[in-house]
Amino acid sequence: MQIVAALFIDEIEMRQVPGPATRIDLRGIQFSAPAPTPFPVTITPHLVVLIRCAPGDVGSGVLEVVFDRDGEEVARNVAPVTVEPGRFTRQLVQAELTFDEPGTIEARCRIDQGDPIVVPYTLLEPVSE
């Protein structure tokens, strides 16, 4: 199995189209956002990890996502993943992330201790209205 993509999103929708084939609609892909309130703040952004299993490969593994700030682990999610060989799946991951000030957290996503895909998420100053 391998990770095809990992992104922070607002929404995901799966739909069937003729073929039969599947479409994945992703909305609100983001790598940064303003803080919803003054700091300190805790947020729970949605991370979607798209995973494929090649034909003939084993269709099970473990997805690990480690959220770190400046090399220090601040949250971690580990979950089994099953994908039918020759197919794709998606895994939604959510963590509570606390920020005392603006900054960046990196989500390090990997399957079965493989090389990680790194996705940054930066929280900015709140927007004044």
NORTAGI-V443795 format. One record per residue. N is the residue number from 1. PHI is phi in whole degrees, 0 to 359 (* if undefined). Layout:
# NORTAGI-V443795
n->{N/N}
phi->{PHI/PHI}
This chain:
# NORTAGI-V443795
n->{1/2/3/4/5/6/7/8/9/10/11/12/13/14/15/16/17/18/19/20/21/22/23/24/25/26/27/28/29/30/31/32/33/34/35/36/37/38/39/40/41/42/43/44/45/46/47/48/49/50/51/52/53/54/55/56/57/58/59/60/61/62/63/64/65/66/67/68/69/70/71/72/73/74/75/76/77/78/79/80/81/82/83/84/85/86/87/88/89/90/91/92/93/94/95/96/97/98/99/100/101/102/103/104/105/106/107/108/109/110/111/112/113/114/115/116/117/118/119/120/121/122/123/124/125/126/127/128/129}
phi->{*/212/277/272/199/216/216/277/221/268/216/223/221/255/214/271/230/305/146/287/222/243/247/246/261/251/234/71/298/212/239/203/199/286/297/287/215/300/287/285/214/244/237/226/292/267/249/251/244/265/234/238/237/292/304/88/278/288/265/220/189/234/265/242/236/249/263/227/234/53/83/253/292/246/196/208/226/232/212/291/229/237/225/294/308/87/236/239/213/229/234/265/233/223/224/276/241/259/239/270/200/302/174/239/244/252/264/259/253/209/245/50/65/285/295/278/261/251/237/277/221/251/261/260/302/298/273/277/257}
